[in-house]
Amino acid sequence: MNFSRQALLGIGMIIGGSVMLYAMVQQIGTSDKPATPAAIVEKSSTEQTSTAPLTTDIDTEKRILAQKQKERAARVAEQEKRAQQFLAEQESAEAQALAKSRAENQQYVANSLPAESDSTEVAEGTTVATPTVQPSNDTTTSTANDKAQKAQAAEQAEAKKLADNKKQAEAKKQAEAEAKKEAQAAAKKEAAAKKEADAKKKAEEQAAAKKERQAEEKAEAEAAKKAPPKSPADYTVKRGDGLIKLARQYNMPVEALAQANDISSSTSLRVGQELTIPSRKQIERLEREAAAAKKSADAKREAQQKLREARQEVKETDAKGSFGVQVALASNQASADDVAKKFKSAGYQVKTSTTSRGVRVVVGPERGKVAALALKDKINTDPQVDTSGAWVLYWR
């Protein structure tokens, strides 16, 4: 059969409609048959009438029969109407299918005409009329089948493409999830490693701190063992002893040990010599005194240097006359002589002069006021004279 898919569909619809029409006709014929039950009813009613008195009149029976016939006729008419309507729809569908099939055949013929018309031209410009080639039903059917197969193949390819895309998206999503999971695992592992490193570092710091504390405690214990006694103690010098050795043994300065025994730090000890080991408080006092003496000595040396420089720089034109430094104003000559004796023993030139307010003790003279000021600073810082009230006096 050389029909397209629409033609086959139309033929199928025609066959189906015929089968349905045949079924309806059979149903109508069957509905007209049940006269036997009526006869049975009539027979039973006749038997009843023969045994029972007649209760229904003939008019009522006729009316009932007429109504039943009328209803039967209405049903038959309705079924016929439906059958006609179905036939009309079937004919319309068949007509549409045939029209579509003809249109496709004509389109195919129109598409194939140019190739056929080219072969009709011969030499010398003579054109021979060729009959129109009608496409065979086999060609039309194969073309329709090819189109259907191509459409189906395209649909399958599209479905496969969609499936592949979906599969790729799922694979990508799964890969991202796995990458995220691996990143989380790596971060967790790194955090654990960091935590472990911090714990290890903390443990090492604690161990180092403990070790350092133990070392300090040990050093303190050793220092306490070597520390000076709490109270002064006597010591008899043995063979091989010296000030440096004993100072290290009792953890004290050599100068403090020598000063406590009124000897020089370079003095050699004799076997059997008795020494005094100073206590901690004595050592602290001696250290303070030594520091103060050193400070005073430094101040005196600095003042002496300034005085020497001032004497070198002074000029006769600085001021007329000479200047002295008054260091005391005694109430009598005896007191003034005592003060003058103390300053003379320290190496100063001292003179006394009687005034209306008492006996003045003056150190000097110095030529120029600059030198006198330098001398005043030296006197005020000299621990041997122990004074801080010296002041410059113009000496005529």
Secondary structure as the mmCIF struct_conf table of DSSP 4:
data_model
#
loop_
_struct_conf.conf_type_id
_struct_conf.id
_struct_conf.beg_label_comp_id
_struct_conf.beg_label_asym_id
_struct_conf.beg_label_seq_id
_struct_conf.end_label_comp_id
_struct_conf.end_label_asym_id
_struct_conf.end_label_seq_id
HELX_RH_AL_P HELX_RH_AL_P1 ARG A 5 ASP A 32
TURN_TY1_P TURN_TY1_P1 PRO A 34 ALA A 35
HELX_RH_AL_P HELX_RH_AL_P2 THR A 36 THR A 51
BEND BEND1 ALA A 52 ALA A 52
BEND BEND2 THR A 56 THR A 56
HELX_RH_AL_P HELX_RH_AL_P3 ILE A 58 ASP A 118
TURN_TY1_P TURN_TY1_P2 SER A 119 THR A 120
STRN STRN1 GLU A 121 GLU A 121
HELX_RH_3T_P HELX_RH_3T_P1 ALA A 123 GLY A 125
STRN STRN2 THR A 127 THR A 127
HELX_LH_PP_P HELX_LH_PP_P1 PRO A 131 SER A 136
HELX_RH_AL_P HELX_RH_AL_P4 ASN A 137 LYS A 226
BEND BEND3 ALA A 227 ALA A 227
HELX_LH_PP_P HELX_LH_PP_P2 PRO A 228 PRO A 229
BEND BEND4 LYS A 230 SER A 231
STRN STRN3 ALA A 233 THR A 236
TURN_TY1_P TURN_TY1_P3 ARG A 239 GLY A 240
HELX_RH_AL_P HELX_RH_AL_P5 LEU A 243 GLN A 249
TURN_TY1_P TURN_TY1_P4 TYR A 250 ASN A 251
HELX_RH_AL_P HELX_RH_AL_P6 VAL A 254 ALA A 260
TURN_TY1_P TURN_TY1_P5 ASN A 261 ASP A 262
TURN_TY1_P TURN_TY1_P6 SER A 265 SER A 266
HELX_LH_PP_P HELX_LH_PP_P3 THR A 267 LEU A 269
TURN_TY1_P TURN_TY1_P7 VAL A 271 GLY A 272
STRN STRN4 GLU A 274 ILE A 277
HELX_RH_AL_P HELX_RH_AL_P7 ARG A 280 GLU A 313
TURN_TY1_P TURN_TY1_P8 GLU A 316 THR A 317
BEND BEND5 ASP A 318 GLY A 321
STRN STRN5 SER A 322 ALA A 330
BEND BEND6 SER A 331 ASN A 332
HELX_RH_AL_P HELX_RH_AL_P8 GLN A 333 SER A 345
TURN_TY1_P TURN_TY1_P9 ALA A 346 GLY A 347
STRN STRN6 VAL A 350 THR A 355
TURN_TY1_P TURN_TY1_P10 SER A 356 ARG A 357
STRN STRN7 GLY A 358 GLU A 366
BEND BEND7 ARG A 367 GLY A 368
HELX_RH_AL_P HELX_RH_AL_P9 LYS A 369 ASN A 380
TURN_TY1_P TURN_TY1_P11 THR A 381 THR A 381
TURN_TY1_P TURN_TY1_P12 PRO A 383 VAL A 385
STRN STRN8 TRP A 391 TRP A 395
#
